[in-house]
């Protein structure tokens, strides 16, 4: 039995390929770990705020000295961090928008990556503080970005690997459904991606 945090970032709802792939991953995880609990955060419906000066000021003010406004500014960040800390497994759906992740997902990551909370600089070197969790990425794209001439334009997987690894989430497995807008490939893209999930030993 596991605690699973599912993060949705696509704006396309049921038509989203990253959502469809995430759902397959969640079904497989429930099969592998019967009785697991899934907490879903749909950032297209419930986005977190972009970082503003008030957030930075609040983060770096000692908890006992925060004003009521500062406590409110920190609240969403604290909740997002708690949800990750409580989870055993994360499933993150990430469509490729203009070569990168959706801004809603970036905002949530910005709220989570906090010095002294999810990472530190012990002995001058960065150290992630979010430990012992498994991450599955469900990345979708209209073109093919995992290889070939467009690979250098992919800032989804490299960014997520680096920023999640920076806070300690280094056990990451990536599944991609790509070429969903490419003639001759779009008809089979999702089926092939699902096949790779089915073959994976959870």
Order of alpha helices (4+ residues) and beta strands (2+ residues): beta-alpha-beta-alpha-alpha-beta-alpha-beta-beta-beta-alpha-beta-alpha
